[in-house]
Amino acid sequence: MANEEADILQMHDLHPAPGAKKDRIRVGRGEGSKGKTSGRGAKGTKKRYQVRPGFEGGQLPLYMRLPKLRGFKSPFKQVYQVVNIATLNELFPEGGEVTVADLVKKRAVRAGNPVKILGDGDTKLAFTIKGVKASSSAKAKIEAAGGSISEN
């Protein structure tokens, strides 16, 4: 029975393999340790002590070169292309139905951006305008002349 117990591996018998346990290298702890520059290379500010992030070696840093407190530009802002009633009278002297595609064809606006009709000028023509926004004065003038405006 004593022979069987001797063959079983016990916790107190475990130890690391020869050469597996090494002391960690303590760099920069005197001449007898690991090298002259301790892995920091040759001379310079970064070798002597740490410099803060964004330090540009004395050059005026980027965060100081940029303007301070100059407002905010929303990436979601919609800029409307404006067309006045007077312009509509010139482009469409017969009145009738006007769409954004018609305005693009006549080069009053560019494709891809929303369009808004403003109330500068008077009209006697009945415009049926589709797919645009309109100011309240423009809407009143067009409806007074017998026309209509729809945003769809």
HELIX and SHEET records of a PDB file:
HELIX    1   1 ALA A    2  ASP A    7  1                                   6    
HELIX    2   2 MET A   11  ASP A   13  5                                   3    
HELIX    3   3 THR A   45  ARG A   48  1                                   4    
HELIX    4   4 LEU A   62  ARG A   65  1                                   4    
HELIX    5   5 ILE A   85  LEU A   91  1                                   7    
HELIX    6   6 VAL A  100  LYS A  105  1                                   6    
HELIX    7   7 SER A  136  ALA A  144  1                                   9    
SHEET    1   A 3 GLN A  81  ASN A  84  0                                        
SHEET    2   A 3 VAL A 115  LEU A 118  1                                        
SHEET    3   A 3 LYS A 133  ALA A 134  1                                        
SHEET    1   B 3 GLY A  96  VAL A  98  0                                        
SHEET    2   B 3 PHE A 127  LYS A 130  1                                        
SHEET    3   B 3 SER A 148  SER A 150  1                                        
END                                                                             
